[in-house]
Amino acid sequence: MIPISSPIGKIDGQTWMVTRMKEAMQVLKDYARFTVDPSSIEGSSIDVRKSGSDPSAPPTFLNSKSMLSVDEPDHKRLRRLVSKVFTPKYMESLRPQVEQIANDLLDKVQDKGEMDLVKDYAYPLPINVISNMLGVPIEDHKQIQHWSSAIANRRGLGRQDPGIAKQIRAFGEYIVELVAYKRQHPDDDLISQLVAIEEEGDKLDEAELISMISLLIFAGHETTSNLIATGTLMLLDHPEQLKKLKNDYTLVPGAVEELLRFNGPATIAGPRFATEDIEIGGQHIKKGDMIIPLVKSVNRDEMQFQDPENLDITREIKRHLAFGHGIHMCLGAPLARVEGDVAFSTLLKRMPNLSLNIPRENVDWHFTLSSQGLTSLPVTF
């Protein structure tokens, strides 16, 4: 067990958990001494990308090089190429489209007086947004959702279900076919731009391109879906904060940040591996040791936040680690913020009497190695 007063503690022989903001930021920012790629450490035989994966499967981000699994200089090259089209300004320009999707989803359930907020709103909203951005045909959106669920399950601790592996292979094969189609029929979408993009003579090779698109599809909706559903539940759990929000919708952007801090989708940041012996938080870390920043603890660090165990949508937040920190900070954070802003504003304006439709103790959660979310959230309005 980690002492609550300690910023870092050992959970087994070579694994450490970081629980404080200062030390977590140090680990996440210092990629030279804390790498995401243990195979880059001299003498290491670990390759997390290949662990348990099918070598004949298409190169998704789970089994191939991606921004998640490499540090500089490879990370900078990959991120620079995709950042050319994945800009905050472009994300903000999508707001009208996100608003239209949110309203269309609520139109479908408005007359029923009830819905499963996860199934009917929180999940389809971001997956429709990212699919439209990438140029995924609308008839394939449900299939993409199915494959993404399989990936989320694959990332769960200790899960090696052959059926899930089959679904992930199908997902990779689909992306290979979609990229081939976009090469022949380019359009004004993100995949077509990624296929064509070059900067200073550099471009994504085929494996990098397929891996990148698989990452954008998965990461582009999974976290936001969990933010919308879990955030709604947190607001229902705190009626005084919900009332305050409904009385002043200008508070929504700040509320999104507080919901991310208070009980956001990310439970940990991606594991890092010490490239040398180093001391952090008063503990001696050996070369090759794994260090895991515990986001849920870091975001409630009483040295950083006053009354961190309380939800306060008016809280002024200088930083939280829901989107990570350093070079691996989430590329899609601006999009997630726009989607969260639109999702909560639209939902509460159209359904001001929103309430749970089941006993609170019956709310069903699901957990993976690095995230949490709701399986369903029945509500009435």
C-alpha positions in Angstrom: 0.0 0.0 0.0 1.1 3.6 -0.7 1.1 5.9 2.4 -1.4 8.7 1.7 1.2 11.3 2.6 3.8 9.9 0.2 4.0 11.3 -3.4 5.2 7.9 -4.8 5.2 4.4 -3.5 6.2 0.9 -4.7 3.4 -1.5 -5.5 5.7 -4.4 -6.4 9.4 -5.1 -7.1 9.8 -2.9 -10.2 6.5 -0.9 -10.3 5.9 2.5 -8.7 2.7 4.6 -8.4 2.9 8.4 -8.4 0.1 10.1 -6.4 1.1 13.8 -6.3 0.9 16.5 -9.0 4.5 17.7 -8.7 6.1 14.3 -9.1 3.6 13.2 -11.8 4.4 16.2 -13.9 8.1 15.5 -13.5 7.7 12.0 -14.7 5.4 12.9 -17.6 7.5 15.9 -18.8 11.0 14.3 -18.6 10.8 11.9 -21.5 14.6 11.5 -21.6 14.6 9.9 -18.1 11.0 8.4 -18.2 10.2 6.8 -21.5 7.0 5.3 -22.8 9.1 2.8 -24.8 11.0 0.3 -22.5 12.6 -1.3 -25.6 14.6 1.9 -26.0 16.4 1.3 -22.7 19.8 -0.4 -23.1 19.6 -4.0 -22.0 15.8 -4.2 -22.0 14.0 -7.0 -23.8 10.5 -5.5 -23.3 8.4 -4.3 -26.2 4.9 -3.3 -24.9 3.6 -2.9 -28.5 4.3 -6.5 -29.4 3.2 -8.1 -26.1 0.4 -10.5 -26.7 -0.3 -9.2 -30.2 -0.8 -11.1 -33.5 2.3 -10.3 -35.7 0.2 -10.9 -38.8 -2.6 -8.5 -37.9 -2.8 -5.0 -39.5 -0.8 -2.3 -37.7 -3.2 -0.7 -35.3 -1.9 1.5 -32.5 -2.2 -1.6 -30.2 0.6 -3.5 -32.0 2.5 -0.9 -34.0 4.4 2.4 -33.6 2.1 5.3 -32.7 2.4 8.6 -30.8 1.5 6.7 -27.6 4.4 4.3 -27.8 7.4 6.4 -28.9 9.3 9.4 -27.6 11.5 12.0 -29.4 12.5 12.2 -32.1 9.9 9.8 -33.6 7.0 11.3 -31.5 7.7 14.8 -32.7 7.7 13.7 -36.3 4.4 11.8 -36.0 2.7 14.5 -34.0 3.9 17.3 -36.3 2.5 15.6 -39.3 -1.0 15.0 -37.8 -1.0 18.4 -36.0 -1.0 20.1 -39.4 -4.6 19.2 -39.8 -5.6 18.5 -36.1 -5.5 22.1 -34.9 -7.4 23.8 -32.0 -8.8 26.3 -34.6 -10.2 23.5 -36.7 -11.6 21.8 -33.6 -13.5 24.9 -32.7 -14.8 25.3 -36.2 -16.6 21.9 -35.7 -18.8 23.4 -33.0 -21.9 23.9 -35.2 -21.6 20.3 -36.5 -21.3 19.0 -32.9 -24.4 21.0 -31.9 -26.3 19.6 -34.8 -25.4 16.0 -33.9 -26.3 16.6 -30.2 -29.7 18.0 -31.1 -30.4 15.2 -33.6 -29.7 12.6 -31.0 -31.9 14.3 -28.4 -34.7 14.7 -31.1 -34.9 10.9 -31.3 -35.7 10.5 -27.6 -37.4 13.8 -26.7 -41.0 12.4 -27.0 -40.1 9.3 -25.0 -39.4 11.1 -21.8 -36.5 8.8 -21.0 -33.3 7.4 -22.4 -30.1 5.5 -21.7 -27.8 8.5 -21.7 -24.8 6.3 -22.6 -26.4 4.4 -25.5 -28.5 7.3 -26.9 -26.3 10.3 -26.3 -22.8 10.0 -24.7 -21.5 7.3 -26.9 -23.0 8.2 -30.4 -22.2 11.9 -30.2 -18.3 11.8 -30.2 -18.2 8.7 -32.5 -20.3 10.5 -35.0 -18.1 13.6 -34.8 -14.8 11.8 -35.2 -16.2 9.5 -37.9 -17.4 12.6 -39.9 -14.0 14.3 -39.4 -12.1 11.2 -40.7 -14.5 10.5 -43.5 -15.9 7.2 -42.3 -19.1 6.4 -44.2 -22.2 6.9 -42.0 -23.3 3.3 -42.6 -20.1 2.1 -40.9 -20.5 4.2 -37.7 -22.2 1.4 -35.7 -19.6 -1.1 -36.7 -16.8 1.3 -35.7 -18.5 1.6 -32.3 -18.5 -2.2 -31.9 -14.8 -2.5 -32.8 -14.0 0.4 -30.4 -15.7 -1.5 -27.6 -13.6 -4.5 -28.4 -10.4 -2.4 -28.2 -11.5 -1.0 -24.8 -12.0 -4.5 -23.5 -8.6 -5.6 -24.9 -7.0 -2.8 -22.9 -8.6 -4.2 -19.8 -6.2 -5.7 -17.3 -5.4 -9.3 -18.1 -8.0 -9.8 -20.9 -6.8 -12.1 -23.7 -10.2 -13.1 -25.3 -9.6 -14.6 -28.7 -13.0 -13.2 -29.9 -11.8 -9.7 -29.1 -8.5 -10.3 -31.0 -10.6 -11.3 -34.0 -12.6 -8.0 -33.7 -9.4 -5.9 -33.5 -8.1 -7.7 -36.6 -11.3 -6.9 -38.5 -11.0 -3.2 -37.3 -7.4 -3.0 -38.7 -8.4 -4.7 -42.0 -11.3 -2.2 -42.4 -8.9 0.8 -42.0 -6.5 -0.7 -44.6 -9.4 -0.9 -47.0 -10.6 2.6 -46.1 -7.2 4.1 -46.7 -6.9 2.4 -50.0 -10.3 3.8 -51.0 -9.3 7.3 -49.9 -6.2 7.1 -52.0 -8.3 6.5 -55.1 -11.2 8.8 -54.1 -9.8 11.7 -52.0 -12.3 14.0 -50.3 -12.3 16.9 -47.8 -11.8 14.7 -44.8 -9.0 14.0 -42.3 -8.0 10.6 -43.7 -7.6 12.1 -47.2 -5.5 14.9 -45.7 -3.3 12.5 -43.8 -2.8 10.4 -46.9 -1.7 13.4 -48.9 0.2 15.4 -46.2 3.9 16.0 -46.4 6.1 18.4 -44.4 9.8 19.0 -45.2 9.8 15.9 -47.4 8.5 13.7 -44.6 5.2 11.8 -44.5 3.5 8.9 -42.8 4.4 5.5 -44.2 1.6 3.0 -44.7 1.9 1.3 -41.3 2.2 4.6 -39.5 -0.9 5.9 -41.3 -3.1 3.0 -40.5 -1.8 3.0 -36.8 -2.5 6.7 -36.6 -6.1 6.5 -38.0 -6.9 3.6 -35.6 -5.7 5.7 -32.7 -7.7 8.8 -33.8 -10.9 6.7 -34.2 -10.5 5.1 -30.8 -9.1 8.0 -28.7 -11.3 10.4 -30.6 -14.5 9.2 -28.9 -13.9 6.8 -26.0 -12.6 9.4 -23.5 -15.3 11.9 -24.5 -18.1 9.4 -24.2 -17.0 8.6 -20.7 -16.7 12.3 -19.8 -20.2 13.0 -20.9 -21.8 10.1 -19.1 -19.7 10.2 -15.9 -19.9 14.0 -15.8 -23.7 13.9 -16.1 -23.9 11.4 -13.2 -21.6 13.6 -11.1 -23.9 16.6 -11.7 -26.9 14.6 -10.7 -25.0 13.5 -7.6 -24.4 17.2 -6.7 -27.8 18.9 -7.3 -26.6 22.3 -6.0 -23.8 22.3 -8.6 -26.3 21.2 -11.3 -28.7 24.1 -10.3 -25.8 26.6 -10.5 -24.9 25.4 -14.0 -28.5 25.5 -15.3 -28.7 29.1 -14.0 -25.6 30.2 -15.8 -24.5 28.3 -18.9 -21.4 30.4 -19.2 -20.0 28.2 -16.4 -20.1 25.1 -18.7 -16.5 25.3 -20.0 -15.1 25.6 -16.4 -17.5 22.8 -15.3 -16.0 20.5 -17.9 -12.5 21.1 -16.5 -13.8 20.4 -13.0 -15.6 17.3 -14.0 -12.4 16.1 -15.7 -10.5 16.8 -12.5 -13.0 15.5 -10.0 -13.8 12.1 -11.6 -12.6 12.1 -15.2 -12.4 9.1 -17.6 -8.6 8.6 -17.2 -7.5 6.7 -14.1 -3.8 6.5 -14.9 -1.4 8.1 -17.4 0.4 5.7 -19.7 3.2 3.9 -17.8 6.8 5.3 -18.0 10.0 3.4 -17.6 13.1 4.9 -16.0 16.0 5.1 -18.4 18.5 5.5 -15.5 18.7 5.3 -11.7 17.0 8.4 -10.4 15.5 9.8 -7.2 11.9 11.1 -7.2 9.7 12.0 -4.3 12.3 10.8 -1.9 12.4 7.3 -3.5 15.2 5.6 -5.4 14.0 4.4 -8.8 16.1 1.9 -10.6 16.8 1.8 -14.3 14.0 -0.1 -16.0 11.5 0.4 -13.2 7.9 1.2 -14.3 6.3 4.4 -13.0 2.5 4.9 -13.3 1.0 8.3 -12.5 -2.3 7.8 -10.8 -4.4 10.5 -12.4 -7.4 10.1 -10.0 -5.1 10.7 -7.0 -3.0 13.5 -8.7 -6.2 15.4 -9.7 -7.2 15.4 -6.0 -3.9 16.5 -4.6 -4.7 18.7 -1.6 -1.4 20.5 -2.2 -2.8 21.7 -5.5 -6.5 22.0 -5.0 -8.5 23.5 -2.0 -11.1 21.0 -0.8 -10.2 18.6 -3.7 -12.8 16.0 -2.6 -15.6 18.5 -3.3 -17.1 19.2 -6.8 -17.0 22.9 -7.5 -17.9 24.0 -11.0 -16.7 27.5 -10.3 -13.2 26.3 -9.2 -10.3 28.1 -11.0 -8.1 25.3 -12.2 -4.5 26.0 -13.3 -3.9 22.5 -14.4 -5.1 18.9 -14.2 -3.8 15.7 -15.7 -6.9 14.3 -17.3 -5.3 14.8 -20.7 -1.8 14.0 -19.5 1.2 16.4 -19.6 4.3 16.9 -21.6 4.9 15.8 -25.2 2.3 13.0 -24.9 -0.5 15.4 -23.8 -3.7 14.3 -25.6 -3.8 15.7 -29.1 -7.6 15.6 -29.1 -8.0 17.7 -25.9 -9.4 20.7 -27.8 -12.0 18.6 -29.5 -13.0 16.8 -26.2 -13.5 20.3 -24.6 -15.7 21.5 -27.5 -17.7 18.2 -27.4 -18.1 18.4 -23.6 -19.2 22.0 -23.7 -21.8 21.3 -26.4 -23.0 18.0 -24.9 -23.7 19.4 -21.4 -25.1 22.7 -22.6 -27.5 21.1 -25.1 -28.6 18.3 -22.8 -29.4 20.6 -19.8 -31.1 23.3 -21.9 -33.4 20.8 -23.6 -33.9 18.6 -20.6 -33.7 20.8 -17.5 -35.6 18.2 -15.4 -33.1 15.5 -16.1 -32.9 12.9 -13.3 -31.8 9.3 -12.7 -34.4 6.6 -13.7 -32.9 3.9 -11.5 -31.6 3.7 -7.9 -28.2 5.4 -7.6 -26.6 2.1 -6.3 -27.7 0.3 -9.5 -25.6 2.5 -11.8 -23.2 0.1 -13.6 -19.5 1.1 -14.1 -16.9 -0.5 -16.4 -13.2 -0.3 -15.9 -10.1 -0.9 -18.1 -6.5 -0.7 -17.2 -6.4 3.1 -17.8 -10.0 4.4 -17.8 -13.4 4.2 -16.3 -16.9 4.8 -17.6 -20.6 3.9 -17.3 -22.1 0.9 -19.0 -25.5 2.6 -19.0 -27.2 5.5 -17.4 -31.0 5.4 -17.5 -32.4 8.9 -17.1 -35.8 10.5 -17.3 -36.6 14.1 -18.2 
